[in-house]
Amino acid sequence: MSQAPQDIEQLIGLMARLPGLGPRSARRAVLMLLKKRGTVMAPLARIMAEVAENAHNCQTCGNISGATTCEICSDDRRATGEICVVEDVADLWALERGQAFKGRYHVLGGTLSALDAIGPEQLRIPALVERVTSENAREVILALNATVDGQTTAHYIAEVLEGTGVSITSLAQGVPIGGELDYLDDGTIGAALRARRKF
Ligand code: ZN
């Protein structure tokens, strides 16, 4: 359609798969990159190759890290006995921006979904149960999105943790219904965390 050379078309096709970019904006982005080849495109290509090579999921919490254990899990000051359960790394980053949480995280990597055949094993829920016991956790904070899937997942987790004796809380009001943590401003997310309540 845009009649660009084949490799550029391929680049546009890949860029169009990024969130928030359709074919039209992908094409505009690629044209911009070509114009700024030296200052943006080449450094971007280098850092992308580097990140693709080096980024791992933390074997404990699922956070993205350059090491097998992330900075948060290897920081002893964060062994507070609190584990904050989030859907995605974007939510972990949002909570870290809010600077209200000093404990550790557990990244599920999504929500339960019968439709997409996503069960507890795919979401590292058994690993969470294991951590609660092995880390002697006092509190599990369910910081899942206020969507139907997020809340279904929260209820499931509360159920499987019943009997471990751990206290289960969730973020307070301030998370709009249907809302996603990543879109909250840092102050709101901090307030919702501090005012968390029994789940
Ligand atoms: Zn970690």
py3Dmol code that shows the C-alpha trace and the ligand (Angstrom):
import py3Dmol

protein = """\
ATOM      1  CA  MET A   1       0.000   0.000   0.000  1.00  0.00           C
ATOM      2  CA  SER A   2       2.739   2.409   0.955  1.00  0.00           C
ATOM      3  CA  GLN A   3       5.011   0.814  -1.706  1.00  0.00           C
ATOM      4  CA  ALA A   4       8.059   0.934   0.484  1.00  0.00           C
ATOM      5  CA  PRO A   5      10.920  -1.524  -0.084  1.00  0.00           C
ATOM      6  CA  GLN A   6      10.228  -4.979   1.293  1.00  0.00           C
ATOM      7  CA  ASP A   7      12.398  -4.732   4.423  1.00  0.00           C
ATOM      8  CA  ILE A   8      10.831  -1.396   5.358  1.00  0.00           C
ATOM      9  CA  GLU A   9       7.366  -2.876   4.817  1.00  0.00           C
ATOM     10  CA  GLN A  10       8.371  -5.694   7.134  1.00  0.00           C
ATOM     11  CA  LEU A  11       9.495  -3.160   9.755  1.00  0.00           C
ATOM     12  CA  ILE A  12       6.189  -1.307   9.439  1.00  0.00           C
ATOM     13  CA  GLY A  13       4.331  -4.607   9.822  1.00  0.00           C
ATOM     14  CA  LEU A  14       6.176  -5.403  13.055  1.00  0.00           C
ATOM     15  CA  MET A  15       5.762  -1.895  14.462  1.00  0.00           C
ATOM     16  CA  ALA A  16       2.017  -2.077  13.747  1.00  0.00           C
ATOM     17  CA  ARG A  17       1.810  -4.936  16.256  1.00  0.00           C
ATOM     18  CA  LEU A  18       2.846  -2.640  19.109  1.00  0.00           C
ATOM     19  CA  PRO A  19       0.106  -1.468  21.488  1.00  0.00           C
ATOM     20  CA  GLY A  20      -1.364   1.845  20.414  1.00  0.00           C
ATOM     21  CA  LEU A  21       0.118   1.667  16.918  1.00  0.00           C
ATOM     22  CA  GLY A  22      -1.913   0.711  13.874  1.00  0.00           C
ATOM     23  CA  PRO A  23      -0.548   0.419  10.314  1.00  0.00           C
ATOM     24  CA  ARG A  24      -0.907   4.152   9.723  1.00  0.00           C
ATOM     25  CA  SER A  25       0.979   5.317  12.802  1.00  0.00           C
ATOM     26  CA  ALA A  26       3.526   2.523  12.315  1.00  0.00           C
ATOM     27  CA  ARG A  27       4.268   3.900   8.866  1.00  0.00           C
ATOM     28  CA  ARG A  28       4.655   7.421  10.264  1.00  0.00           C
ATOM     29  CA  ALA A  29       6.943   6.152  13.022  1.00  0.00           C
ATOM     30  CA  VAL A  30       9.146   4.294  10.537  1.00  0.00           C
ATOM     31  CA  LEU A  31       9.427   7.372   8.320  1.00  0.00           C
ATOM     32  CA  MET A  32      10.440   9.418  11.348  1.00  0.00           C
ATOM     33  CA  LEU A  33      13.016   6.771  12.293  1.00  0.00           C
ATOM     34  CA  LEU A  34      14.474   6.857   8.783  1.00  0.00           C
ATOM     35  CA  LYS A  35      14.807  10.618   9.003  1.00  0.00           C
ATOM     36  CA  LYS A  36      16.571  10.345  12.358  1.00  0.00           C
ATOM     37  CA  ARG A  37      18.636   7.331  11.472  1.00  0.00           C
ATOM     38  CA  GLY A  38      21.744   8.332  13.374  1.00  0.00           C
ATOM     39  CA  THR A  39      20.229   9.896  16.470  1.00  0.00           C
ATOM     40  CA  VAL A  40      17.213   7.640  17.077  1.00  0.00           C
ATOM     41  CA  MET A  41      16.998   4.622  14.788  1.00  0.00           C
ATOM     42  CA  ALA A  42      20.506   3.184  15.189  1.00  0.00           C
ATOM     43  CA  PRO A  43      20.653   3.615  18.995  1.00  0.00           C
ATOM     44  CA  LEU A  44      17.112   2.215  19.222  1.00  0.00           C
ATOM     45  CA  ALA A  45      18.076  -0.855  17.208  1.00  0.00           C
ATOM     46  CA  ARG A  46      21.147  -1.387  19.396  1.00  0.00           C
ATOM     47  CA  ILE A  47      19.308  -1.102  22.706  1.00  0.00           C
ATOM     48  CA  MET A  48      16.462  -3.313  21.441  1.00  0.00           C
ATOM     49  CA  ALA A  49      18.900  -6.075  20.529  1.00  0.00           C
ATOM     50  CA  GLU A  50      20.570  -5.681  23.909  1.00  0.00           C
ATOM     51  CA  VAL A  51      17.309  -5.840  25.876  1.00  0.00           C
ATOM     52  CA  ALA A  52      16.048  -8.784  23.811  1.00  0.00           C
ATOM     53  CA  GLU A  53      19.236 -10.603  24.713  1.00  0.00           C
ATOM     54  CA  ASN A  54      19.481  -9.677  28.401  1.00  0.00           C
ATOM     55  CA  ALA A  55      15.996  -9.177  29.836  1.00  0.00           C
ATOM     56  CA  HIS A  56      14.720 -12.078  31.927  1.00  0.00           C
ATOM     57  CA  ASN A  57      11.764 -12.665  34.173  1.00  0.00           C
ATOM     58  CA  CYS A  58      12.804 -12.797  37.811  1.00  0.00           C
ATOM     59  CA  GLN A  59      12.532 -16.443  38.856  1.00  0.00           C
ATOM     60  CA  THR A  60      10.911 -15.428  42.142  1.00  0.00           C
ATOM     61  CA  CYS A  61       8.430 -12.666  41.315  1.00  0.00           C
ATOM     62  CA  GLY A  62       8.223 -12.477  37.520  1.00  0.00           C
ATOM     63  CA  ASN A  63       9.488  -8.887  37.314  1.00  0.00           C
ATOM     64  CA  ILE A  64      11.626  -8.038  34.297  1.00  0.00           C
ATOM     65  CA  SER A  65      15.277  -7.915  35.189  1.00  0.00           C
ATOM     66  CA  GLY A  66      18.752  -8.230  33.769  1.00  0.00           C
ATOM     67  CA  ALA A  67      19.461 -10.945  36.338  1.00  0.00           C
ATOM     68  CA  THR A  68      17.737 -14.198  37.316  1.00  0.00           C
ATOM     69  CA  THR A  69      16.652 -12.505  40.568  1.00  0.00           C
ATOM     70  CA  CYS A  70      15.404  -8.925  40.248  1.00  0.00           C
ATOM     71  CA  GLU A  71      16.623  -5.900  42.235  1.00  0.00           C
ATOM     72  CA  ILE A  72      13.523  -5.917  44.461  1.00  0.00           C
ATOM     73  CA  CYS A  73      13.777  -9.613  45.362  1.00  0.00           C
ATOM     74  CA  SER A  74      17.500  -9.323  46.094  1.00  0.00           C
ATOM     75  CA  ASP A  75      16.997  -6.259  48.336  1.00  0.00           C
ATOM     76  CA  ASP A  76      16.856  -7.530  51.940  1.00  0.00           C
ATOM     77  CA  ARG A  77      15.149  -4.335  53.138  1.00  0.00           C
ATOM     78  CA  ARG A  78      12.141  -5.378  51.083  1.00  0.00           C
ATOM     79  CA  ALA A  79      11.672  -8.659  52.936  1.00  0.00           C
ATOM     80  CA  THR A  80       8.781  -7.132  54.888  1.00  0.00           C
ATOM     81  CA  GLY A  81       6.514 -10.175  54.758  1.00  0.00           C
ATOM     82  CA  GLU A  82       4.197  -8.335  52.364  1.00  0.00           C
ATOM     83  CA  ILE A  83       3.639  -9.707  48.873  1.00  0.00           C
ATOM     84  CA  CYS A  84       1.759  -7.506  46.419  1.00  0.00           C
ATOM     85  CA  VAL A  85       0.088  -9.507  43.628  1.00  0.00           C
ATOM     86  CA  VAL A  86      -0.204  -7.719  40.275  1.00  0.00           C
ATOM     87  CA  GLU A  87      -1.321  -8.775  36.821  1.00  0.00           C
ATOM     88  CA  ASP A  88       1.562  -7.418  34.808  1.00  0.00           C
ATOM     89  CA  VAL A  89       4.970  -5.815  35.092  1.00  0.00           C
ATOM     90  CA  ALA A  90       3.356  -2.512  34.007  1.00  0.00           C
ATOM     91  CA  ASP A  91       1.341  -2.591  37.260  1.00  0.00           C
ATOM     92  CA  LEU A  92       4.483  -3.306  39.281  1.00  0.00           C
ATOM     93  CA  TRP A  93       6.143  -0.298  37.657  1.00  0.00           C
ATOM     94  CA  ALA A  94       3.057   1.833  38.411  1.00  0.00           C
ATOM     95  CA  LEU A  95       3.178   0.855  42.101  1.00  0.00           C
ATOM     96  CA  GLU A  96       6.916   1.509  42.251  1.00  0.00           C
ATOM     97  CA  ARG A  97       6.346   4.978  40.777  1.00  0.00           C
ATOM     98  CA  GLY A  98       3.875   5.621  43.609  1.00  0.00           C
ATOM     99  CA  GLN A  99       6.681   4.799  46.089  1.00  0.00           C
ATOM    100  CA  ALA A 100       4.136   3.663  48.688  1.00  0.00           C
ATOM    101  CA  PHE A 101       4.986  -0.032  48.791  1.00  0.00           C
ATOM    102  CA  LYS A 102       8.129  -1.329  50.439  1.00  0.00           C
ATOM    103  CA  GLY A 103       7.549  -5.074  50.198  1.00  0.00           C
ATOM    104  CA  ARG A 104       7.888  -7.519  47.327  1.00  0.00           C
ATOM    105  CA  TYR A 105       5.738  -8.402  44.345  1.00  0.00           C
ATOM    106  CA  HIS A 106       4.323 -11.398  42.570  1.00  0.00           C
ATOM    107  CA  VAL A 107       3.576 -10.845  38.881  1.00  0.00           C
ATOM    108  CA  LEU A 108       0.871 -13.171  37.547  1.00  0.00           C
ATOM    109  CA  GLY A 109       1.354 -12.375  33.882  1.00  0.00           C
ATOM    110  CA  GLY A 110      -2.375 -12.028  33.209  1.00  0.00           C
ATOM    111  CA  THR A 111      -5.729 -13.069  34.616  1.00  0.00           C
ATOM    112  CA  LEU A 112      -7.646 -16.320  34.714  1.00  0.00           C
ATOM    113  CA  SER A 113      -9.591 -16.786  31.515  1.00  0.00           C
ATOM    114  CA  ALA A 114     -11.540 -19.873  30.539  1.00  0.00           C
ATOM    115  CA  LEU A 115     -11.917 -18.402  27.051  1.00  0.00           C
ATOM    116  CA  ASP A 116      -8.173 -18.156  26.459  1.00  0.00           C
ATOM    117  CA  ALA A 117      -7.507 -21.374  28.423  1.00  0.00           C
ATOM    118  CA  ILE A 118      -5.454 -19.484  31.026  1.00  0.00           C
ATOM    119  CA  GLY A 119      -5.487 -21.470  34.251  1.00  0.00           C
ATOM    120  CA  PRO A 120      -3.735 -21.080  37.627  1.00  0.00           C
ATOM    121  CA  GLU A 121      -0.530 -22.765  36.377  1.00  0.00           C
ATOM    122  CA  GLN A 122      -0.088 -20.252  33.556  1.00  0.00           C
ATOM    123  CA  LEU A 123      -0.404 -17.434  36.096  1.00  0.00           C
ATOM    124  CA  ARG A 124       2.179 -18.732  38.548  1.00  0.00           C
ATOM    125  CA  ILE A 125      -0.478 -19.045  41.251  1.00  0.00           C
ATOM    126  CA  PRO A 126       0.984 -22.313  42.634  1.00  0.00           C
ATOM    127  CA  ALA A 127       4.334 -20.461  42.908  1.00  0.00           C
ATOM    128  CA  LEU A 128       2.574 -17.726  44.893  1.00  0.00           C
ATOM    129  CA  VAL A 129       1.146 -20.247  47.355  1.00  0.00           C
ATOM    130  CA  GLU A 130       4.615 -21.717  47.746  1.00  0.00           C
ATOM    131  CA  ARG A 131       6.146 -18.269  48.375  1.00  0.00           C
ATOM    132  CA  VAL A 132       3.564 -17.412  51.022  1.00  0.00           C
ATOM    133  CA  THR A 133       4.723 -20.447  52.967  1.00  0.00           C
ATOM    134  CA  SER A 134       8.456 -20.369  52.244  1.00  0.00           C
ATOM    135  CA  GLU A 135       8.783 -16.606  52.829  1.00  0.00           C
ATOM    136  CA  ASN A 136       6.526 -16.737  55.871  1.00  0.00           C
ATOM    137  CA  ALA A 137       4.400 -13.916  54.430  1.00  0.00           C
ATOM    138  CA  ARG A 138       2.159 -11.924  56.783  1.00  0.00           C
ATOM    139  CA  GLU A 139       0.093 -10.208  54.135  1.00  0.00           C
ATOM    140  CA  VAL A 140      -0.845 -10.718  50.502  1.00  0.00           C
ATOM    141  CA  ILE A 141      -2.115  -7.551  48.854  1.00  0.00           C
ATOM    142  CA  LEU A 142      -4.270  -8.222  45.813  1.00  0.00           C
ATOM    143  CA  ALA A 143      -3.556  -5.263  43.526  1.00  0.00           C
ATOM    144  CA  LEU A 144      -5.442  -6.617  40.545  1.00  0.00           C
ATOM    145  CA  ASN A 145      -7.284  -4.472  38.044  1.00  0.00           C
ATOM    146  CA  ALA A 146     -10.910  -3.621  38.852  1.00  0.00           C
ATOM    147  CA  THR A 147     -12.070  -5.556  35.789  1.00  0.00           C
ATOM    148  CA  VAL A 148     -14.248  -8.695  35.804  1.00  0.00           C
ATOM    149  CA  ASP A 149     -11.255 -10.933  35.007  1.00  0.00           C
ATOM    150  CA  GLY A 150      -9.085  -9.183  37.583  1.00  0.00           C
ATOM    151  CA  GLN A 151     -11.660  -9.643  40.316  1.00  0.00           C
ATOM    152  CA  THR A 152     -12.383 -13.277  39.367  1.00  0.00           C
ATOM    153  CA  THR A 153      -8.668 -13.939  39.672  1.00  0.00           C
ATOM    154  CA  ALA A 154      -8.502 -12.114  43.020  1.00  0.00           C
ATOM    155  CA  HIS A 155     -11.291 -14.287  44.425  1.00  0.00           C
ATOM    156  CA  TYR A 156      -9.624 -17.431  43.175  1.00  0.00           C
ATOM    157  CA  ILE A 157      -6.318 -16.472  44.817  1.00  0.00           C
ATOM    158  CA  ALA A 158      -8.062 -15.611  48.097  1.00  0.00           C
ATOM    159  CA  GLU A 159      -9.633 -19.071  47.987  1.00  0.00           C
ATOM    160  CA  VAL A 160      -6.403 -20.997  47.411  1.00  0.00           C
ATOM    161  CA  LEU A 161      -4.613 -18.989  50.118  1.00  0.00           C
ATOM    162  CA  GLU A 162      -7.292 -19.758  52.654  1.00  0.00           C
ATOM    163  CA  GLY A 163      -5.780 -22.014  55.260  1.00  0.00           C
ATOM    164  CA  THR A 164      -2.259 -20.603  54.947  1.00  0.00           C
ATOM    165  CA  GLY A 165      -3.163 -18.084  57.647  1.00  0.00           C
ATOM    166  CA  VAL A 166      -1.875 -15.159  55.609  1.00  0.00           C
ATOM    167  CA  SER A 167      -3.838 -11.922  55.808  1.00  0.00           C
ATOM    168  CA  ILE A 168      -5.377 -11.019  52.441  1.00  0.00           C
ATOM    169  CA  THR A 169      -6.094  -7.391  51.548  1.00  0.00           C
ATOM    170  CA  SER A 170      -6.937  -5.487  48.390  1.00  0.00           C
ATOM    171  CA  LEU A 171      -6.481  -1.941  47.179  1.00  0.00           C
ATOM    172  CA  ALA A 172      -9.033   0.553  48.512  1.00  0.00           C
ATOM    173  CA  GLN A 173     -11.492   2.647  46.578  1.00  0.00           C
ATOM    174  CA  GLY A 174      -9.787   5.048  44.261  1.00  0.00           C
ATOM    175  CA  VAL A 175      -9.221   2.348  41.698  1.00  0.00           C
ATOM    176  CA  PRO A 176     -12.095   3.091  39.334  1.00  0.00           C
ATOM    177  CA  ILE A 177     -14.356   0.178  38.405  1.00  0.00           C
ATOM    178  CA  GLY A 178     -13.023  -1.319  35.208  1.00  0.00           C
ATOM    179  CA  GLY A 179      -9.854   0.649  35.835  1.00  0.00           C
ATOM    180  CA  GLU A 180      -6.316  -0.458  35.206  1.00  0.00           C
ATOM    181  CA  LEU A 181      -3.541   0.380  37.632  1.00  0.00           C
ATOM    182  CA  ASP A 182      -1.130   1.468  34.951  1.00  0.00           C
ATOM    183  CA  TYR A 183      -3.402   4.410  34.102  1.00  0.00           C
ATOM    184  CA  LEU A 184      -3.699   5.735  37.650  1.00  0.00           C
ATOM    185  CA  ASP A 185      -1.625   8.704  38.698  1.00  0.00           C
ATOM    186  CA  ASP A 186       1.074   7.986  41.256  1.00  0.00           C
ATOM    187  CA  GLY A 187      -0.748   9.762  44.117  1.00  0.00           C
ATOM    188  CA  THR A 188      -3.960   7.773  43.612  1.00  0.00           C
ATOM    189  CA  ILE A 189      -2.168   4.462  43.507  1.00  0.00           C
ATOM    190  CA  GLY A 190      -0.307   5.300  46.725  1.00  0.00           C
ATOM    191  CA  ALA A 191      -3.516   6.312  48.481  1.00  0.00           C
ATOM    192  CA  ALA A 192      -5.308   3.152  47.328  1.00  0.00           C
ATOM    193  CA  LEU A 193      -2.455   1.072  48.687  1.00  0.00           C
ATOM    194  CA  ARG A 194      -2.265   2.797  52.057  1.00  0.00           C
ATOM    195  CA  ALA A 195      -6.040   2.519  52.545  1.00  0.00           C
ATOM    196  CA  ARG A 196      -6.152  -1.162  51.575  1.00  0.00           C
ATOM    197  CA  ARG A 197      -8.782  -3.284  53.267  1.00  0.00           C
ATOM    198  CA  LYS A 198      -9.462  -6.884  54.156  1.00  0.00           C
ATOM    199  CA  PHE A 199     -10.392  -8.835  51.060  1.00  0.00           C
TER     200      PHE A 199
END
"""
ligand_1 = """\
1
ZN
Zn 11.824 -10.486 41.677
"""
view = py3Dmol.view(width=600, height=400)
view.addModel(protein, "pdb")
view.setStyle({"model": 0}, {"cartoon": {"style": "trace"}})
view.addModel(ligand_1, "xyz")
view.setStyle({"model": 1}, {"stick": {}})
view.zoomTo()
view.show()
